[in-house]
Amino acid sequence: EVQLVESGGGLVQAGGSLRLSCVASGFHSDDYTIGWFRQAPGKEREGVSCISSSDGVKDLADSVKGRFTISRDNTKNTVYLQMNSLKPEDTAVYYCAADLVTFCGTYFFEYNYWGQGTQVTVSS
């Protein structure tokens, strides 16, 4: 069974950095598209970044361009989201998601597999 487990969230001051991890099991992450999404209270789930065999690295939200970087370590079957220059508006539960496709999907409903989420809180 495909499983995704996120970790690395926490409380950080504005301008700080945080690295999220998504460990995949039941499949090889390099065979799947992996996307990072986030959801703040009262808001819709928003695509953040994606990595796939066809698209490579793709930003899904203009608000994170130049600040967030997705990467993959195939030996550990893990995908990372490096978040720099964090802002209070980045506060949300962050999820990793996967699908057996070769391209990045922009919206949450394009992904079949999801992790449990990890909380990121950015204080001012």
N, C-alpha and C positions, 0 to 999 in steps of 0.2 A: 504494500500500500504506500502511496506517495504521502510523505509527511514533510512539513516545513516547520522549522523552529527558529524564531527570531530571538535575538538577545542584543544587549549593548545599550539599551535605552537608559535614561536617567535624567537627572536635573543638571542643567548647565546654564551658565550665565550668557547673556547675549554677547555675540562675538566669539564665543568659544566653539569647540569642535567636539564631535562625537562620531564613533564608528559603530554602525549596526552590522550584525552578522545574521545570515540566514543559512542554517545547515539543512541540507536536503537529504532525505533517505527514501529508499524505494525506487530511485531512478538516479541517473547521472545528470547533474545540473547542466552540464555542457550540452546535453541533448535537448534541453528545454529552454524556452524563453522564461526569464526570471524578471519580474517587475517589482518595484517598491511602490507602495501606496501609503497614504496617510489619511486619517480621519479625525477631525477635531469635533468636539461636542456640538451637535446641532448642524453640522455640515456634512456634505456628501463626501464619499470616499474619493480621493484625488490621486491620480497617477503622479508619481514623482520622477522615477527613472527606470530604465529597462536595459537589459542586455540580452542579445540573441545572436545566433550564428549568422543571420542575414543582415541585421541592422547594426550589429556591434553595440556600442553604447549610444543610448538615445535618451535625452531629457524629455520627460512627459509634461513638465510644467515650466512655464517661463520664469516663475518666481524662484526656481532653484538653479537656474543656469549660472555656471561659473562658481557655484558654491558647493554643490553636491556631486559626488563622483561614484558611480557604480563600478564594481570590479568583481572578478571571479577567480577563485583558486580551485582548479579542478582536482588537485591532489587531495584536498580536504572536502570536496563536494560542497563548497561554501561560497555564497555570494555576499559581498559587503556593500554597504552604503556609507561612504565617508562624507560627513556633513561638516562643513566649515562655515565660518561667519554666520553662526546661527542667530536667528531673530525670534522674538516672542511669537510671531505669527507662524513659526514652524512647529509650535507646540501641537502635538497630536499623538494618537496611537499609530505607530508605523507597522505595516504589514508587508511581508513578502508574499508573492504569488507566482505561480508557475503554470505553464501550459505546454503541451507537446506541439509546438509550432516553431518556425524558424525566424519569425519576425516579431516585432514589438507591437503589442496592443496598447492603446491609449487609455481605455476604460476598464473599470474593475470587472465588468461582466464578461470580458473576453478571456478571463483566467479561470481555470477549473479548480486549482489547488491553492490553499491558503494556510498561512501560519496563524498562530494565536495572537500575534501582535506584541509590540513592546512600546511602552510609554516614553515619549520624549517631551520634556518640559523645559522651556527656555525662559529664564527670568530676565527682567530688565534691571 
